[in-house]
Amino acid sequence: MAGKHRRKNRKRYQIFTTLFALTIGIITLHSCQNDRENNEEQGSEPTSGESNAIVETLEEESHSSGSEEEVSSLTEEERLKSKIVETPDVQLADWELILVNRENQLAENPAFTPYYTENGIIIDERIAEAYESMIADGRALGLEFILVSGYRSIERQQSNYNSVYQTYINQGLSEEEAIKKTEEYIALPNASEHSTGLAVDITEPDLYYQEESGLVEEFEDTAEGKWLRENAANYGFILRYPRGKEAITFIEYESWHFRYVGIENALYMDEHDLTLEEYIELLQKNEEIQHQINNLTE
């Protein structure tokens, strides 16, 4: 009898040991899975130190990805060159890159040769071929465009500003409120790039005959607006005041306002989602680095 009890106890012990081992294994496996899931979730969240600045991202992408030893072996000239971001071969002084905004105001009306479009609106003669080609190609697809505004002198811009401001005052807004509302869409008199002759406000017939000369956000939903947004860069134009960039451009989103910057520049800016302000900043940094390199070799 004692032998039988011992055998039964031994079997019970073996079964208990086996069940215990299986339980520990299941718990360990479950814990490991949770750890992996937690690590994956944590890895997907950006750290607080990550920068969302597009220009900084482009700079980082341009840097060498070599080992620390390779980086430390670089000469000062090579180190500086590694910081230069590849861009079109252009100069900040190029006429099509003139930057006009509230931080870069015009002292006087820029000089240029006027070109009169089919409805008598003036633009800079140097962008006439690109503008006419863009409109003609769009019309060949059955699209209809109306050029609402082109060149405006500083004096004309002042008049526009005063008119809009007075409208808000007449509505009962305070001076501070009227100024704020006016400057959401109306540039300061010396800060409008319309004064350069390089900017155009474009809409289509249905909107044009409804309100505000068709210069409304809804233009983005029309066939004409969509086509321009997708193809303007091929002719050297950019959507000058895009949505989400208001803090950079100082102007609210305008689906109708396009600015000539040259084909190479426009394609680059469109590809990297850069405003003119951001592109100019990038070119300035490249120029500063190149100046440092030149000083080393003198």
C-alpha positions as CSV (number, residue, x, y, z in Angstrom):
1,M,0.0,0.0,0.0
2,A,2.8,2.4,0.9
3,G,4.4,1.8,-2.5
4,K,1.1,2.6,-4.2
5,H,0.8,5.8,-2.3
6,R,4.3,6.8,-3.1
7,R,3.7,6.2,-6.9
8,K,0.5,8.2,-6.7
9,N,2.2,11.0,-4.9
10,R,5.0,10.9,-7.5
11,K,2.6,11.2,-10.3
12,R,0.7,14.0,-8.7
13,Y,4.0,15.8,-8.1
14,Q,5.0,15.3,-11.7
15,I,1.7,16.7,-12.9
16,F,1.9,19.6,-10.6
17,T,5.4,20.4,-11.7
18,T,4.4,20.2,-15.3
19,L,1.4,22.5,-14.8
20,F,3.5,25.0,-12.8
21,A,6.2,25.1,-15.6
22,L,3.5,25.7,-18.2
23,T,1.9,28.4,-16.2
24,I,5.3,30.2,-15.7
25,G,6.0,29.9,-19.4
26,I,2.7,31.4,-20.4
27,I,3.1,34.3,-18.0
28,T,6.6,34.9,-19.3
29,L,5.5,34.8,-22.9
30,H,2.6,37.2,-22.2
31,S,5.0,39.6,-20.4
32,C,7.5,39.6,-23.3
33,Q,4.7,40.3,-25.8
34,N,3.5,43.3,-23.7
35,D,7.1,44.6,-23.4
36,R,7.5,44.4,-27.2
37,E,4.2,46.2,-27.8
38,N,5.0,48.9,-25.3
39,N,8.5,49.4,-26.8
40,E,6.9,49.6,-30.3
41,E,4.4,52.2,-29.1
42,Q,7.0,54.2,-27.4
43,G,9.3,54.1,-30.4
44,S,6.5,55.5,-32.6
45,E,6.1,58.6,-30.6
46,P,8.4,61.6,-31.4
47,T,10.6,62.8,-28.6
48,S,10.2,66.3,-27.2
49,G,13.5,67.2,-28.8
50,E,12.5,66.5,-32.4
51,S,12.2,69.5,-34.7
52,N,9.4,70.0,-37.2
53,A,11.1,72.8,-39.0
54,I,11.4,71.9,-42.7
55,V,14.6,73.8,-43.3
56,E,16.3,72.1,-40.4
57,T,15.1,68.7,-41.7
58,L,16.7,69.5,-45.1
59,E,19.9,70.5,-43.4
60,E,20.0,67.3,-41.4
61,E,19.4,65.2,-44.5
62,S,22.3,66.9,-46.2
63,H,24.9,66.1,-43.5
64,S,27.2,63.1,-43.8
65,S,25.9,59.8,-42.4
66,G,29.4,58.4,-41.9
67,S,30.8,57.1,-38.6
68,E,32.2,59.3,-35.9
69,E,35.7,58.4,-37.0
70,E,35.0,59.5,-40.6
71,V,33.5,62.8,-39.4
72,S,36.4,63.6,-37.1
73,S,38.8,63.0,-39.9
74,L,37.2,65.6,-42.1
75,T,38.9,68.9,-42.7
76,E,37.2,72.1,-41.7
77,E,36.4,72.8,-45.4
78,E,34.9,69.3,-45.8
79,R,32.9,69.7,-42.6
80,L,31.4,73.0,-43.8
81,K,30.6,71.6,-47.3
82,S,28.7,68.7,-45.7
83,K,26.3,71.3,-44.1
84,I,25.3,72.8,-47.5
85,V,21.8,71.7,-48.6
86,E,21.6,70.9,-52.3
87,T,19.3,73.5,-54.0
88,P,19.0,74.9,-57.5
89,D,22.0,76.9,-58.6
90,V,20.5,80.3,-58.0
91,Q,21.5,83.5,-56.2
92,L,19.6,85.5,-53.5
93,A,19.9,88.6,-55.7
94,D,18.0,87.0,-58.6
95,W,15.1,89.2,-59.5
96,E,12.5,86.5,-59.3
97,L,13.4,85.8,-55.7
98,I,12.6,89.2,-54.3
99,L,11.0,88.7,-50.9
100,V,8.3,91.2,-49.9
101,N,6.4,90.9,-46.6
102,R,5.9,92.9,-43.4
103,E,9.5,92.2,-42.4
104,N,10.9,93.0,-45.9
105,Q,9.1,96.1,-47.0
106,L,9.6,98.0,-50.2
107,A,11.1,101.5,-50.0
108,E,9.7,102.4,-53.4
109,N,7.9,100.8,-56.4
110,P,10.3,98.4,-58.2
111,A,11.1,99.3,-61.8
112,F,10.1,96.8,-64.5
113,T,8.7,96.8,-68.0
114,P,4.9,96.4,-67.9
115,Y,3.1,93.8,-69.9
116,Y,-0.7,94.1,-70.4
117,T,-2.7,90.9,-70.3
118,E,-5.8,90.4,-72.4
119,N,-8.0,92.1,-69.9
120,G,-5.6,95.0,-69.4
121,I,-4.1,94.0,-66.1
122,I,-0.3,94.7,-65.7
123,I,2.3,92.1,-64.8
124,D,6.1,92.2,-65.2
125,E,7.1,91.6,-68.8
126,R,9.7,89.0,-67.7
127,I,6.9,86.6,-66.5
128,A,4.5,87.2,-69.3
129,E,5.5,84.2,-71.4
130,A,5.3,81.8,-68.4
131,Y,1.9,83.2,-67.4
132,E,0.4,83.1,-70.9
133,S,1.7,79.6,-71.4
134,M,0.1,78.4,-68.1
135,I,-3.3,80.0,-68.9
136,A,-3.2,78.7,-72.5
137,D,-2.4,75.1,-71.5
138,G,-5.2,75.2,-68.9
139,R,-7.7,76.5,-71.4
140,A,-6.7,73.8,-73.8
141,L,-8.1,71.4,-71.2
142,G,-11.4,73.3,-71.1
143,L,-10.6,75.4,-68.0
144,E,-11.6,79.0,-67.7
145,F,-9.5,81.6,-65.9
146,I,-10.0,85.2,-65.0
147,L,-7.0,87.3,-63.9
148,V,-8.4,89.6,-61.2
149,S,-5.3,91.4,-60.1
150,G,-1.7,91.8,-61.0
151,Y,0.6,94.8,-60.4
152,R,-0.5,97.3,-57.8
153,S,1.6,100.3,-56.9
154,I,2.4,101.1,-53.3
155,E,0.0,104.0,-53.5
156,R,-2.8,101.7,-54.8
157,Q,-2.1,99.2,-52.0
158,Q,-2.4,102.0,-49.5
159,S,-5.8,102.9,-50.9
160,N,-7.0,99.3,-50.8
161,Y,-5.8,99.0,-47.2
162,N,-7.5,102.2,-46.1
163,S,-10.7,101.1,-47.8
164,V,-10.9,97.7,-46.1
165,Y,-9.9,99.2,-42.8
166,Q,-12.7,101.8,-43.0
167,T,-15.2,99.1,-43.9
168,Y,-14.5,97.4,-40.6
169,I,-14.6,100.6,-38.6
170,N,-18.0,101.3,-40.2
171,Q,-19.2,97.9,-38.9
172,G,-18.4,99.0,-35.4
173,L,-15.1,97.4,-34.8
174,S,-12.4,99.1,-32.7
175,E,-9.3,100.5,-34.4
176,E,-7.3,97.5,-33.1
177,E,-9.9,95.0,-34.3
178,A,-10.2,96.7,-37.7
179,I,-6.4,96.6,-38.2
180,K,-6.2,92.9,-37.3
181,K,-9.1,92.0,-39.6
182,T,-7.7,94.1,-42.5
183,E,-4.2,92.6,-42.3
184,E,-5.5,89.0,-42.4
185,Y,-5.8,89.3,-46.2
186,I,-4.5,92.8,-47.0
187,A,-0.8,93.3,-46.9
188,L,0.7,96.5,-45.5
189,P,1.1,99.2,-48.3
190,N,4.9,98.6,-48.6
191,A,4.7,94.9,-48.0
192,S,2.6,93.7,-50.9
193,E,4.3,91.6,-53.5
194,H,1.7,92.8,-56.0
195,S,3.9,95.9,-56.2
196,T,6.7,93.7,-57.8
197,G,4.5,92.7,-60.8
198,L,5.4,89.1,-60.1
199,A,2.1,88.1,-58.3
200,V,-1.3,87.3,-59.8
201,D,-4.7,86.7,-58.3
202,I,-6.6,84.2,-60.5
203,T,-10.2,82.9,-60.2
204,E,-12.8,81.3,-62.5
205,P,-16.1,82.8,-64.0
206,D,-18.7,81.3,-61.7
207,L,-16.9,82.6,-58.6
208,Y,-16.0,85.9,-60.2
209,Y,-19.6,87.0,-60.7
210,Q,-20.7,85.9,-57.2
211,E,-18.8,87.9,-54.6
212,E,-15.4,89.6,-53.8
213,S,-14.4,89.2,-57.5
214,G,-14.1,85.5,-57.0
215,L,-11.1,85.8,-54.7
216,V,-12.5,83.3,-52.1
217,E,-11.2,80.1,-50.5
218,E,-13.6,78.0,-52.5
219,F,-11.5,78.5,-55.6
220,E,-9.4,75.6,-54.3
221,D,-12.4,73.2,-54.9
222,T,-12.9,74.3,-58.6
223,A,-11.3,72.4,-61.5
224,E,-9.3,75.6,-62.3
225,G,-8.0,75.9,-58.7
226,K,-7.0,72.3,-58.5
227,W,-5.2,72.4,-61.9
228,L,-3.2,75.5,-60.9
229,R,-2.2,74.0,-57.6
230,E,-0.9,70.9,-59.3
231,N,0.7,72.5,-62.3
232,A,1.7,76.1,-61.5
233,A,5.2,75.1,-60.5
234,N,5.8,73.7,-64.0
235,Y,5.5,77.3,-65.2
236,G,7.5,78.9,-62.4
237,F,4.6,79.9,-60.1
238,I,3.9,78.9,-56.5
239,L,0.9,79.1,-54.3
240,R,2.3,82.0,-52.3
241,Y,0.2,81.8,-49.1
242,P,-0.6,78.1,-48.4
243,R,-2.7,76.8,-45.6
244,G,-0.8,76.0,-42.4
245,K,2.0,78.5,-43.1
246,E,0.3,81.7,-41.9
247,A,2.7,82.2,-39.0
248,I,5.5,82.3,-41.6
249,T,3.9,84.3,-44.4
250,F,1.9,86.7,-42.1
251,I,-1.0,86.3,-44.5
252,E,-4.0,84.0,-44.2
253,Y,-4.4,81.1,-46.7
254,E,-5.2,82.4,-50.2
255,S,-6.1,79.7,-52.8
256,W,-6.1,82.3,-55.6
257,H,-2.7,84.1,-55.1
258,F,0.2,82.8,-57.2
259,R,3.7,84.2,-57.4
260,Y,6.4,83.8,-60.1
261,V,9.8,82.5,-58.7
262,G,11.2,80.7,-61.7
263,I,10.7,77.1,-62.7
264,E,13.6,75.5,-60.9
265,N,12.8,77.4,-57.7
266,A,9.1,76.6,-57.9
267,L,9.6,72.9,-58.5
268,Y,12.0,72.7,-55.6
269,M,9.8,74.6,-53.2
270,D,6.8,72.5,-54.3
271,E,8.6,69.3,-53.7
272,H,9.8,70.3,-50.3
273,D,6.7,72.2,-49.2
274,L,8.6,75.4,-48.7
275,T,7.2,78.9,-48.7
276,L,9.3,81.7,-50.2
277,E,10.3,82.8,-46.7
278,E,11.6,79.3,-45.9
279,Y,13.4,78.9,-49.2
280,I,15.1,82.3,-48.9
281,E,16.2,81.3,-45.4
282,L,17.7,78.0,-46.7
283,L,19.6,79.9,-49.5
284,Q,20.9,82.4,-47.0
285,K,22.3,79.7,-44.7
286,N,24.0,78.0,-47.7
287,E,25.4,81.4,-48.7
288,E,26.8,82.0,-45.2
289,I,28.4,78.6,-45.1
290,Q,30.0,79.1,-48.6
291,H,31.3,82.5,-47.3
292,Q,33.0,80.7,-44.5
293,I,34.5,78.2,-46.9
294,N,35.8,81.0,-49.1
295,N,37.5,82.6,-46.1
296,L,39.3,79.3,-45.4
297,T,40.8,79.2,-48.9
298,E,41.9,82.8,-49.1
